[in-house]
Amino acid sequence: MLGACLPQSEPVYHHRARLPDDRFVDITLIGETHAVADQVTTEVIDELKTTYQLWGLPDAPPLARTNRLLPTGKRFSVAPSIMPLIQLGKRFHAQSDGLLDPAAGILDTLWGMRQPRNSSCRPTPTAALIEATRKRAPGMDDIEIHGIQICSRSPFARLDFSLFQTGYNVDLAVQHLRERGIDNALVSIGGNLRAIGSRRGMPWRIALRNPGGGGVLGSVDVAGDEAVFTAGDYLPSKRCAGVDRQHIIDPRTGRPVSATHSVTVIHPSATVADAAANALFIAGPKDWKPIAKKLGVDQVLLIDRHGRIQMTEKMRKRTTLIGEP
């Protein structure tokens, strides 16, 4: 019945491709010819694959070179593709009171978070090793920018942009679509997305996953230009000794986050939504509100490890929950 009310003159084009980190990118375009849509989506996917070669993976040559030179303490030039990420990292680090820390890659390394998926499980580090690593873990404040050059005051600095790189890539993809004159589209990487325009004059209806990945919690309607990003325990990095090891580390403790199941953030910028969702996931159910304010986000849904839901007023007004919350 709804289909009969929609303008049939606007075709819907959908394309899916696998990215180098084994996640899928889904691109949906409305009202474009198949030839145009094919060409544009090919351009976007090629651009995304290029970013992974530059800094999207731990062994990407420009990022690997940067991390190799940081411990020397000397100034060196960085690839132009990496500098905007360093600047964003410093900004998010300050706004999140240090919770989002792209320079503290040694904590991820300690827990084996960025190892290949098929690699062996790294043993749980001892409490003494965790504490020692936490104390020497640097912050983005230790990274100094001098024009096109950077240096580190800490010999332990190791950059890792994984806590906002998905949002950054989605924003790049949307920018490319807009430059090609496309006004109605949806770009999703691993289920996190940004939508522009509408779907044949109707809002994009976005499902919100339940903690643990079991079914759907609810939905939100998105129209205009908004990103919806969720940080959660849907895909634990490793299962070691029968325990799911979460993939986000709390720099305050040096351990994987345990108090939060998921955080969903809606914001016009996918980069901000991604960074905020991860920062608030780390902040947890007691401390997320002041961090959200500093990050400039006012549409947040947080679920703690007991399944209790907290929402900002703006998020509550637009979220449709399924069943008894």
N, C-alpha and C positions, 0 to 999 in steps of 0.2 A: 504493500500500500504506500509506504514512504517512497519507494522507488518510482512509483507512478507520478509523484509530485515533483521529482527532481528534474531539472533540465537535462534531457538526454543528449543535447548537442555538445556537452562537455565530456570528452572521454577521460577515463581514469587510467593512468599509466603507472605500473609498479615494477620496480627492479630491485633485485637482491644480489649482493656480492659478498664474498668472504674477504676479510681484511687480514693483514699479516699476523695479527694477534689471535686469529681464529674466531673472532666475533664477526657478526654479519652487519652490514650497513643496508638499510632499506630506504629507498627513495620513492616517494609517491608524488606524481605530478598530475595536476588537474587542468584539462582544457588544452593540452598541447598535442600536436600531431605525433604519430609514432616515430617519424624520422627525426623530428626535433628532440623529442624526449630521449631517444636512443643516443643521439650525439651528446646531449648535455649530461646525461647520467654517466656516460663513459668518461667525459672530461672530469666530472666530480670524483668518480672512483679512482681515476688515475692520480688526481691531485692528492686524495687521501692516502693512497699507497706511497706516494712520494714523501709525505710527512712522516710516515712510519720509518722510512729509510733514513730520514734526517734525525729524528729524536723520539719516535714513538715506541721504540723497543730499547731495552737496556744496552744491547750491543750495537745500536745504530752508530755508524762511524763518527759523525760530528759530536754526538752526546758522549760516546765512549772517550773521544779525545779530550773533551771538556773535563770529564771526571778524572782522567789520567793526569791532567795538568793542575787541577785545583789543589791537590795536596802540596804542591811545590811552594805555594805562597807567592809566586811571581805573577805579574800581569801578563795576560795573553789575550789575543783576539779570539772572539767566538763567532761561530757561523751566524749570519744574519737571521736564519730561521729560529735560532735558539734565544736570541736576545729578548724578543717580546715575552717569551715564556718566563725568563728570569725576572723581568720587570713585574709581570703578573704574580709570580711567586712571592716576591717581596711585598707586594700590595696585600695579597691574601694572608700572608704570614702575619702582617701587622694588624689587619682587621680581625683576624681570628684569635688574637692574643697568643700566637705561636702554635695553635693547634694544627693548622695546615702548614706543614714545613717541608717543602720540596728539597731542602738541602740535607735532610736527615735520612738519606738513603741507607745509611749503615744499619738503621733499625730494621728496615725491610730485608736487608741482606742477612742480618742476624737470624731472622725467622724464616728465611728462604722464600719470601713472598714473590720475588720477581724471577724465580727460577723457571725454566721451561716446565710445562705441565706434566710431562712424562718423566721428569727427573725424580730421583729418590727423595723420600721425605727426610728433611733435616731434623735431627733430634731436638727436642725442646731444650732451649738453653737454660743453664742454671740461673737461680735467682741472683747470684753474685755477678755473673756475666751480663745479665740483663741490666742490672743497676750500673755496672761499670760502663756499658755501652751507652746507656741513657745519659749519663753524666758528661760523656765526651761528645755526644751527638751535637753537631752545630745547628745553628738556625740560619735563616736567610739573611739575618743581620750580619752574619760573618762574610757574606758575599758582597764585595764592593764593585760598583760599576764605574768605570772611567772611560766615557765615550763608547767606543766599540770594544773596549777591553774590560776584563773582569779579573779579580783575584780573590782568594779566600784567606781569611785570618785563621781559619782552622784547618789542620791537616787531615781532618776526618770528613770534610764536606764531600757529599756525593749527591748530585742532582737527580731527581726523579719526579717527573711531572704527571704521574699517573692519576693523581687526585683531581686534576681538572683538564687533562688532555682530551678526554672524550668530548667535553663541552666545547673546547677550543676547536676541535676538528668539525663538530657539527656547525659551529658558527662560520667556519671557513666555507663549508659546503653550501650553506644558505646564502652567504655573500656571493658565491659563484653563480648560484641560480638567479639571484636578483640582478646580477650584472648581465645575465642573458635574457632579462625581461620576463622572468617567471615570477608570478605573484601568488600562486596557490600551490603549496607544496608541503610535504612533510619529510623530514630527514631523521632517521633513527639509527643509532649505533648501539647494539646490545640492549635495545628496549628503551634507552634514554633518547629524548627527541626534542626537536623544535619544529613548530608548525607555523606557517605563514599563510595569510589569506583564509580561505574556507574550502570545504569539500562540497563542491556544487552548491554553494550558497548556504550550506549547513555547517555548524561547528564541527571540528574534529573531536570525536569522543575518545578519550584516553583512559584505558583501564589502569587501575592502581593494584599492584600485586600484594598478596598477603605475605606477612613475614614467613620466611622459610620457603617461599615460592609456591605455596599450596593454594592455588586458585586466585580469585579476584576479591579484593577488599572493597572496591568501589570504583567510581569513575569521575572524571572532570571533563567539562566541555571547554575546548580551546579554540579561539578564533582571533584573527588579527595577526599577532606575532608574539608567541610565548614558547618557552622551553619548559619541559617537565622532566626533572631528573630525580632519580632515587638512588641513594646509597643504602645498601642493606646486606644482610647475611644470606642472600639468595645463592651466591656462588662462592662458597668458601675456597680459599686458595689451596689448602691441602687438608687431607684427612690423615692424621698421624696418631697411631696407637688408639684408633677408634674414636678420636676426638676431632671435630671440625675446627680447623684453625682459621679464624677470620682474617680477611685480607687487609684490614685497615689497622694501623698501629697507633696507639695513643702515645704521643711523645712525652706526656706527663708521667707515664708509668713504664714506658718501653715495652708494653705488652699489647696483644691484640685487644680491640674493644670488645667488651662483654655486656655492657648495660643496655645497649640499643639494638633493636631488631632492624629498623629501617627509618630513613628520613626522606621525605619527598619535598622538593622545592619547586615552585613555579616562579619564573622570572623571564623578562624579555631576552636576556643574554643567556645562552646555553653555558658559556664559560663560567659565569657567576653562579648559575643554578647548580652546576656540577661541583664547583669549589665549596659552595655553601652547604650542599647536601652532605658532603664528606666532612666538613668542619663541624657541622651540627651533630653528625653521627658520632664523632669523637667527643664532643662536648657532653653529650648524653642528656637524659631526661631532666636532670636538675640544673644544668648550666647552659642550655642551648639558647634561651631567650635573649640574654644580652649580646651573645655572639651574633645572633641573627640580625639584631639591630645594627651592630657595627658593620656587618656585611651588606646591609641595605636590602634585606629580603623580608617580606611581610606575608608571604604565602607558604606556610610550612605545615607539614603533617609528620609527626614523630610517633613511632610505636616502640615502647620499651620492651625489655626481654620478657615481661609478664603479659604482654599483649595489650597494655593500656595505651590509649590514643590521646595525644595532645595535638591541638591545632590552633593556629592563629585564627582570629575572627574572619579575615578575608578568605582563608582556606576553607573554613567551616561553611561559609555561605555558598561556596561553589562546588563542594564535594558531595557526591551522592554515595552513601555507604550501602553495601548490600548486607542484609541480615541485621542481627542485633550486634551493635558495636561493643 
